Amino acid sequence: MAPRNLGWASIARLGLVQAALGAVVALTTSTLNRLMVVEVALPAVVPGALVTLHHAMQLLRPRMGHGSDQGRRSTPWIIGGMATLSLGGLLAAVATAWMSTQLVPGLLLAVVAFALIGGGVSASGTSLLVLLAKRVAAERRAAAATVVWMLMIAGLGLSATLSGKMLEPYSGLRLVAVAAGVSGIALLLTLLGIWGVEGDDARPAPGAEVDRDGAPGFREALSQVWQDPGARRFTLFVFVSMIAYSAQDLILEPFAGSRFGFSPGASTRLSGTQHGGVFTGMLLVALVTQLAKGTAAASLKRWVVGGCLASAVAMSGLVFAGLTERDWPLKENVFVLGIANGAFSMAAIGAMMALASKGGDAREGVRMGLWGASQAIAFAAGGALGTVLADLSRLLIGSSAAAYAVVFGIEVVGFVGAAVLAMDVPFPDASSRRRAPGGVDGAGIERGAA
């Protein structure tokens, strides 16, 4: 019997897993970053290199997804990945505290810790998306992605806020205790969230075991996925759109300060305004696509393309603000940019779930891993690219505001290019999905399942 679709309660439980993942990542990539630079007095390049290592390790995502495909179950990979991530988070805190007294051993331990963090995120994050892709009905995918990602962002914010309060007054021992608490709670939340959700119906029947010796290896499976034109186009779309999305992360607040004279507190609140817009865009996509159940796939494609184009228009406003000295509603502009970003990113994740299940060839994990790796590389490159281009433009132009405008202009081109790429992606038609043998559609979901 084919596995049944997940209900909203199960989707919310999986959101707890994503929140736990976000909590540990926030501690290691945000809080520890600040501690290394301020309390330990290390150059900013050190935590930057460690975060880059965490992103580079996510090149393992396709291999992790292949392992999930072979086992036909995501639960062991989600739990194992979170255990690895939690261990990495704890070791990263130990390494940061150790650096204060013994720099070299602390740095070596930090390298191991951030490698574990990247590997843990790859295993748990990819397998969680695979489970959602396999077991969430087509018309619920955008809404499910919104629930899961909003809980992840809540985990990020809650972890950063509570950890910051509990770290005062700072000491190395207190840091390790806080990290142990966050990692332990994250692992416990993961166990509570995933336990029993996938169910035994996802396990192959004893008489229908897959012949592992005859199953294709990872390289062959990846090659088969890459030969699919739709998978290649979507990989390129993810890469281009995420570079355009992330290139402004590290320069928006400096732009607000240099062009509009925002104080540090005001520029931080500006980022909060953008995040509020992202939340609004997410909810908008979830609501509309949930109401348009009969045309879910087509609706997702419109939101992806439209969201990218709207992001380009909103980003053009920042270009104008940087090239002129006229008054400009910066906060409103940034809020609209957030709405557009949230809309296209949530629609893209919903489309990712649909495309991962396309064909019914048990390659959901490899596809999801490929796109996750593309996103990780783009995020790592986007932030660095934005700052480098801003510095180079400032040297050539001599104006900080105009230099930032150049980067924003490149992002406009990126969003337009991403929209063009998305138009060529063959989104599955939710109303005429390919039926597979045994009354199961191409996504491996039984028709009529609740």
C-alpha positions, -999 to 999 in steps of 0.1 A, spaced: 0 0 0 13 35 -9 21 59 20 -7 83 29 -4 120 26 6 140 57 -20 160 75 -15 195 89 -6 182 124 22 160 109 34 189 88 36 211 119 56 185 137 81 184 109 82 222 112 95 216 148 124 197 133 132 226 110 130 250 139 154 228 159 178 229 129 175 267 127 182 271 164 216 253 163 226 270 130 218 304 145 240 297 175 269 286 154 268 310 125 256 342 143 263 341 180 297 324 178 306 347 149 303 377 172 321 360 201 351 351 180 355 386 167 348 406 199 355 384 229 383 363 214 396 392 193 400 372 161 400 387 126 366 386 110 380 363 83 383 334 108 345 330 115 339 339 79 360 310 67 344 286 92 309 296 79 321 291 44 333 256 54 298 249 67 283 259 33 310 239 14 301 208 33 266 211 19 279 199 -14 273 165 3 235 171 0 231 150 -32 250 121 -16 229 123 15 197 124 -5 208 93 -24 213 75 9 177 84 18 165 72 -16 182 38 -12 169 32 23 134 43 13 131 61 46 140 97 57 136 93 94 170 78 102 188 104 81 169 132 98 177 120 133 213 111 124 218 145 107 204 164 137 226 144 161 256 153 140 246 189 138 240 191 176 274 175 183 290 200 159 272 229 176 285 218 210 321 213 198 320 247 181 312 264 214 340 244 231 364 254 204 354 291 207 360 290 245 392 271 240 406 297 215 408 322 244 435 303 260 450 280 233 444 294 198 457 267 175 440 237 192 408 257 194 409 266 157 415 229 147 386 218 168 365 246 152 373 232 117 360 198 128 330 213 144 319 234 114 324 204 91 301 184 113 276 213 113 276 214 75 273 176 72 245 175 98 225 202 80 230 184 47 216 151 61 187 163 82 177 193 60 177 173 27 159 143 41 133 165 57 125 181 23 125 147 7 99 135 32 77 166 26 81 161 -12 70 125 -10 41 128 15 25 163 11 -4 166 -14 3 189 -44 -22 216 -34 -7 218 1 30 221 -8 34 259 -8 14 262 25 34 233 40 67 250 30 55 282 46 46 265 79 80 247 80 101 277 70 83 301 93 90 277 122 126 275 111 129 313 112 112 313 146 138 288 158 166 311 144 152 342 162 143 324 195 177 308 197 196 340 190 175 360 215 176 335 244 212 325 238 222 362 239 204 368 272 218 336 288 254 344 278 255 375 300 278 379 317 300 361 292 324 333 301 337 303 282 320 279 306 287 296 303 290 295 265 295 257 265 266 253 289 243 273 267 254 254 235 248 221 253 213 232 262 204 244 227 218 213 211 201 190 236 167 207 232 171 207 194 178 169 193 149 163 217 125 184 195 136 165 165 129 131 181 94 144 193 87 160 159 97 131 136 87 101 157 60 81 140 53 107 113 68 87 84 53 55 97 60 19 89 41 22 56 71 39 42 92 8 47 93 -17 18 74 -49 24 95 -79 31 87 -95 -2 94 -63 -21 129 -54 -8 150 -35 -33 179 -54 -47 207 -32 -34 233 -49 -56 213 -40 -87 205 -5 -76 224 23 -93 253 39 -74 254 75 -65 273 87 -96 249 69 -119 219 82 -100 232 118 -101 240 114 -138 204 102 -145 190 132 -126 213 156 -144 203 142 -178 167 155 -171 165 190 -187 140 202 -162 163 193 -133 192 211 -149 172 242 -156 158 243 -120 193 238 -106 205 268 -126 174 288 -116 181 281 -79 217 292 -82 209 325 -100 179 334 -79 197 327 -46 228 347 -56 204 377 -64 186 370 -31 216 369 -9 240 395 -25 223 423 -5 224 406 29 257 422 40 254 455 23 218 467 29 225 480 64 257 498 54 238 513 24 212 526 48 238 541 70 259 558 42 231 570 20 203 578 45 223 583 77 206 555 96 220 547 130 231 511 139 198 506 157 177 521 128 196 499 102 189 468 123 152 477 125 153 481 87 164 444 84 135 436 107 112 455 82 125 433 54 119 401 74 84 413 81 79 416 43 93 382 38 68 367 63 40 386 45 51 372 11 52 337 25 17 339 39 4 354 7 17 325 -14 4 299 11 -31 314 12 -35 319 -26 -21 285 -36 -41 267 -9 -73 284 -23 -64 276 -59 -61 238 -53 -71 228 -88 -42 247 -104 -15 244 -77 14 238 -100 5 265 -125 -1 289 -96 34 281 -82 50 289 -115 33 322 -117 44 331 -82 80 321 -89 82 341 -121 62 370 -108 80 371 -75 114 373 -92 102 401 -115 87 419 -85 120 415 -67 137 431 -97 114 461 -96 118 466 -59 156 463 -62 155 489 -90 141 513 -64 173 508 -43 194 515 -74 175 547 -80 180 557 -43 217 551 -46 222 570 -78 202 601 -68 201 624 -38 163 627 -38 142 617 -9 132 580 -11 108 558 10 135 534 19 116 515 46 86 510 23 109 499 -6 126 473 16 93 460 29 81 455 -7 114 438 -16 108 415 14 73 406 2 86 398 -33 115 377 -19 92 358 4 67 351 -23 91 337 -49 112 318 -24 82 300 -9 68 293 -43 102 279 -54 103 255 -25 68 243 -33 78 238 -69 110 220 -57 88 195 -39 67 189 -70 97 186 -93 115 163 -68 86 138 -71 83 141 -108 86 108 -126 82 84 -97 118 71 -102 128 71 -65 153 99 -70 136 125 -48 166 126 -25 192 131 -53 171 159 -69 165 177 -36 201 173 -26 213 188 -60 191 218 -55 201 222 -19 238 221 -28 231 247 -55 214 270 -30 242 266 -4 269 275 -30 248 305 -41 244 317 -5 281 314 2 290 332 -30 263 358 -28 273 375 4 309 375 -5 302 387 -40 281 416 -28 307 430 -4 336 425 -29 317 442 -57 307 471 -34 343 476 -24 356 475 -60 328 498 -72 337 523 -44 373 524 -55 364 530 -91 335 554 -86 344 571 -53 309 572 -40 296 546 -14 260 551 -23 266 547 -60 288 516 -53 260 499 -35 237 509 -64 259 490 -88 255 458 -67 218 463 -65 217 468 -103 235 435 -108 209 419 -85 181 433 -107 197 415 -137 200 384 -116 163 384 -107 152 390 -143 175 362 -154 160 339 -128 125 347 -140 135 338 -176 150 305 -164 119 297 -143 96 302 -174 115 273 -191 112 249 -162 86 222 -169 65 225 -138 44 193 -132 7 198 -139 -12 190 -107 -44 184 -127 -30 157 -150 -2 140 -131 12 109 -146 -4 78 -131 20 50 -121 12 13 -118 -8 3 -88 -30 34 -87 -3 56 -75 7 88 -92 42 98 -102 49 113 -68 43 80 -51 11 93 -33 -20 72 -33 -49 89 -51 -77 98 -27 -55 96 3 -64 121 31 
